[in-house]
């Protein structure tokens, strides 16, 4: 059988292939790499101690983001979980409580808050920034399908089961595709086995960018290459955002996401 006949459409309108889904087992190796490379990760840029709020992915809780938050604290940030238990989607009251959590951290530290959202958590993070841009320093998403087709995911049935909502229910999908009114970085992997990578891309703009990495969807929150990119983005002085640089050795680790017309068309 010709495998290409069963491959998902190149425009990202269908879920990743079964082969990519099976490759999500890489997340275990990526977690091992996180611990093995901890000494090297300490060479990542340090921060200015501003607060960072980390939002987990679908059905995941703050336990899933513990390695990422530990890394951020080591780099000098005040890293916090969302404290709302498992992420079962936009159930009644959840979005209001997220905004309250953001406002509480903003008031506690007297500083704007960076938001990092993994998968569904990134969709939430972008919408939080739209509602309260004065409280948000910037947004980083990890494999978040904010611009994708509703069913271009291997998790849409799980979403409907745990949220009690249709995957088609998001109010304004065209607005969701627009970058939030704060600096925004979308980190994605073309070998993502959960969501179609084409739907995880920011529309490039004055302060919006995409960073490509190699890895699984389920390992994005502890993949060492992802963590270094996060540290680089968070370390920028507030109000002095610049695009991620891929010069020198970085070019070997972070491919140019605009190297082909496929991504340009998707973005």
DAUR-V868355 format. One record per run of one state. SS is the DSSP state (helix for helix, strand for strand, loop for the rest). FROM is the first residue (numbers start at 1). TO is the last residue. If there is no record, write none. Layout:
ss->SS from->FROM to->TO
ss->SS from->FROM to->TO
//
This chain:
ss->loop from->1 to->2
ss->helix from->3 to->6
ss->loop from->7 to->17
ss->helix from->18 to->36
ss->loop from->37 to->37
ss->helix from->38 to->41
ss->loop from->42 to->50
ss->strand from->51 to->55
ss->loop from->56 to->57
ss->strand from->58 to->58
ss->loop from->59 to->61
ss->helix from->62 to->74
ss->loop from->75 to->77
ss->strand from->78 to->81
ss->loop from->82 to->86
ss->strand from->87 to->87
ss->loop from->88 to->93
ss->helix from->94 to->109
ss->loop from->110 to->112
ss->strand from->113 to->118
ss->loop from->119 to->119
ss->helix from->120 to->131
ss->loop from->132 to->132
ss->helix from->133 to->135
ss->strand from->136 to->142
ss->loop from->143 to->152
ss->strand from->153 to->153
ss->loop from->154 to->155
ss->helix from->156 to->163
ss->loop from->164 to->172
ss->helix from->173 to->177
ss->loop from->178 to->182
ss->strand from->183 to->189
ss->loop from->190 to->194
ss->strand from->195 to->195
ss->loop from->196 to->196
ss->helix from->197 to->200
ss->loop from->201 to->204
ss->strand from->205 to->205
ss->loop from->206 to->207
ss->strand from->208 to->213
ss->loop from->214 to->223
ss->helix from->224 to->234
ss->loop from->235 to->249
ss->helix from->250 to->253
ss->loop from->254 to->260
ss->helix from->261 to->266
ss->loop from->267 to->267
//
